Amino acid sequence: MTSISVYIAAFGFISIIFLTLRDIRIYRRTKLVSYRKGALRGMITGGLAWIGMIFTAQNPGFETIGLTIVLVAIYFNKKGKREDVFGDAPLVKRVLGETTVKTGNIKGSYNQDFRK
């Protein structure tokens, strides 16, 4: 039978991956660097959380070590400084990362024209 610790570790991993995919979606729509950095951080911490989840599932009796690894991954996945891309969007759109697609020069994005 699977321990509750495995489910807790899996929930931590899934939450990191969800936030990472949300940051990727926002970055692809807005090209803002802060969301790119957040997505990269999420991929690294997602890998760490995956290791913690596997350690929790494979080592009965030592679940606390795996849960500690997942907790450290969640801590390192903290929210950085981000631009407001949602405005007054409702909660569902914020959770799913729905933003308007920005075109042209955006402050803080990679598609700025530096030839000026």
Buried (B, 14 or more C-beta within 10 A) or exposed (E): EEEEBBEBBBEBBEBBBBBBBBBBBBBBBBBBBBBBBBBBBBBBBBEBBBBBBBBBBEEEEEBEEBBEBBBBBBEBBEEEEEBEBBEEBEEEEBEEBBBEEBEEEBEEBEEEEEEE
